[in-house]
Amino acid sequence: MELDRGWEKFRGGPFRAIDDRLHVTLNHRGLILLNRIVYKLMDKPAAVVLYYHRKEDKIAIEPADFRLPEAYPVRSQGCNYRIQAISFCRHFGILLATTHKILCPEITDERRLILDLSNTTPIFTKRDLKRLNA
């Protein structure tokens, strides 16, 4: 049996504990959320600088000195770390209707985090569902 076009492939993968995987999300408010592992692999930066590659639809997040005027602070949020990047997202037209999980976040040898926005899957938080159903 061959699958016709009506079938949809689930791209989220199986559940793995958050401590066993790289986990990054981006939401409709420009909030980039990193789990502990990603933050540690980036050498626990106090601030980051953001880059966007329009042609490849990718974001690069580079650890930076918090005193740079273009540096975004990285703040702790429970066991995660957040970067409030709404001005960056608006500037580059990165508009999402809901929260998206980045499927294959990559950490380079230079401790940069690369997020491929063409390789995401939407995840619906309770807030997303309330907002979308309002």
VENRADA-V295088 format. One record per backbone hydrogen bond with DSSP energy under -0.5 kcal/mol. NH is the residue of the N-H (numbers start at 0). CO is the residue of the C=O. Records with the same first field share a line. If there is no record, write none. Layout:
NH->CO + CO
//
This chain:
6->3
10->8
19->16
20->17
22->20
24->32
25->99
26->30
29->26
31->29 + 82
32->24 + 30
33->80
34->22
35->78
38->34
39->35
40->36
41->37
42->39
43->38
46->63
47->71
48->61
50->59
52->57
53->51
56->52
57->52
58->114
59->50
60->112
61->48 + 59
63->46
67->64
70->67
71->47
73->45
74->72 + 81
76->79
79->76
80->33
81->74
82->31
84->29 + 82
88->84
89->85
90->86
91->87
92->88 + 89
93->88
94->92
95->93
98->122
99->25
100->120
101->23
102->100 + 118
103->118
104->101
105->113
107->105 + 111
110->107
112->60
113->105 + 111
114->58 + 112
115->113
116->56 + 114
118->115
120->100
122->98
124->122
128->124
129->125
130->126
131->127
132->128
133->129 + 130
//
